Amino acid sequence: MNSADLGLPVDVPSTALFTDHYELTMLQAALRAGTAERRSVFEVFTRRLPEGRRYGVVAGTGRVLDAVENFRFDDGVLGFLRDRRVVDEPTLEWLAGYRFRGDIWGYPEGEVYFPGSPILRVEGSFAECVLLETVILSILNHDSAIAAAASRMSAAAGGRGLIEMGARRTHELAAVAASRAAYVGGFEATSDLAAGFRYDIPTVGTSAHAFTLLHDSERDAFTAQVDTLGRGTTLLVDTYDVAEAVRLAVEVAGPELGAVRIDSGDLLLVAHRVRQQLDELGATDTKIVVTSDLDEYAIASLGAAPVDAYGVGTQLVTGSGHPTCSMVYKLVARAKSADPKAPLEPVAKKSMGAKSSRGGRKWAARRLDEDGVAEAEVVGTGPVPADLVDRQLLVELVKGGEVVAREPLDAVRARHKAARDLLPLSATQLSRGEAVIPTELVSP
């Protein structure tokens, strides 16, 4: 299955230069040393969750698959590398025929993860795997951070609607990825049309304060909007006086008015007043949407307010204070020769600080208690214990260079909700704490 099969209308361009200079210099040196073709295993993991977070969310896997599939060195890219003398001619010749032909396993997108979880495992020759480090990390670190923030906001919203509205608060391309990740984490719609076009995410939007200010009166603005978009539209009521705007909104649209949006002030107090006023005017079915620099804490604080939906921007697309997940891509096993039959040997970085890694090709499983609630993330090398065989987390994503696990975004979104629901209840508490379940390391 390819992107076209999922109805995605935008092709991904070459991702070959979404990498660091040293990936190519390592490649050149390994080619010259005769070690480039040694079978190798790289793993993506994080040593810790962002401070105070109870779980992480795997997001961006679908974008990683696109990036790997489109990692190609065309004539323009090769010309750039040649002009800058980044690598020598033999290396350029090797790059001209580059295709990732290895295997990739990973946590399915939408799944939760914990410190030490082998989120992605990339297997192939050293040469073909090492080139993918930067692009894989850039996607997973960004998207997983946004999805984790979205998941916390979704839990805080308690089933109320969530709209992603952060396009103007981040890079224009990052905004599209952020919308996708927010949808995975539980948001229902986005204001960003590029995200709707690329990923078929529902898009919403009506008007800004500028539209009201354009007209000679608030009544004229509301009338123009209702005449154009219908009575089910959402009218922005805090440009001038909220109470007067609500009165005008119902007068213009009638009790069939779809919603009003509040973008400033004491949202808890204003929402209660607006709800009371709408009910008194007979607009009992008119919804209330609130915006204005919301994060998960602000959303939770509005839990007792008569709010029907939240629009979130800046805090969402910046990961609500944690814009990265500190994921790393480390070599954990390699063969001693280029012989395809040479056995893999564990390798690991040793460090005086907290940056050491654990060698060996790993599996992961989540152990549940007698009530079906997750109680531990079990990570090991060697044989998988019999009681955990059916609880393994890694799935095959790429086989022999071919993507085998593309899936609709709605399936990813549903998976995340199911995975979060299996965690202990404390996972969704906003108070700071450690990972909600421990990671247990198992050796053969």
Sequence and secondary structure as in RCSB ss.txt:
>XXXX:A:sequence
MNSADLGLPVDVPSTALFTDHYELTMLQAALRAGTAERRSVFEVFTRRLPEGRRYGVVAGTGRVLDAVENFRFDD
GVLGFLRDRRVVDEPTLEWLAGYRFRGDIWGYPEGEVYFPGSPILRVEGSFAECVLLETVILSILNHDSAIAAAA
SRMSAAAGGRGLIEMGARRTHELAAVAASRAAYVGGFEATSDLAAGFRYDIPTVGTSAHAFTLLHDSERDAFTAQ
VDTLGRGTTLLVDTYDVAEAVRLAVEVAGPELGAVRIDSGDLLLVAHRVRQQLDELGATDTKIVVTSDLDEYAIA
SLGAAPVDAYGVGTQLVTGSGHPTCSMVYKLVARAKSADPKAPLEPVAKKSMGAKSSRGGRKWAARRLDEDGVAE
AEVVGTGPVPADLVDRQLLVELVKGGEVVAREPLDAVRARHKAARDLLPLSATQLSRGEAVIPTELVSP
>XXXX:A:secstr
  GGGGT        TTSS HHHHHHHHHHHHHT TTSEEEEEEEESS STT S EE   HHHHHHHHHT    H
HHHHHHHHTT S HHHHHHHHT    SEEEE  TT EE TT   EEEEEEHHHHHTTHHHHHHHHHHHHHHHHHH
HHHHHHHTT EEEE  GGGS HHHHHHHHHHHHHHT  EES HHHHHHH   B     HHHHHHSSSHHHHHHHH
HHHH TTSEEE  SS HHHHHHHHHHHH TT  EEEE SS HHHHHHHHHHHHHHTT TT EEEE SS  HHHHH
HTTTS   EEEE HHHHTGGG     EEEEEEEEESSS TTS EEE     SSS     S EEEEEEE TTS EE
EEEEEESS  GGGGGGB  EEEEETTEE     HHHHHHHHHHHHHTS GGGG  S  S SS EEEE  
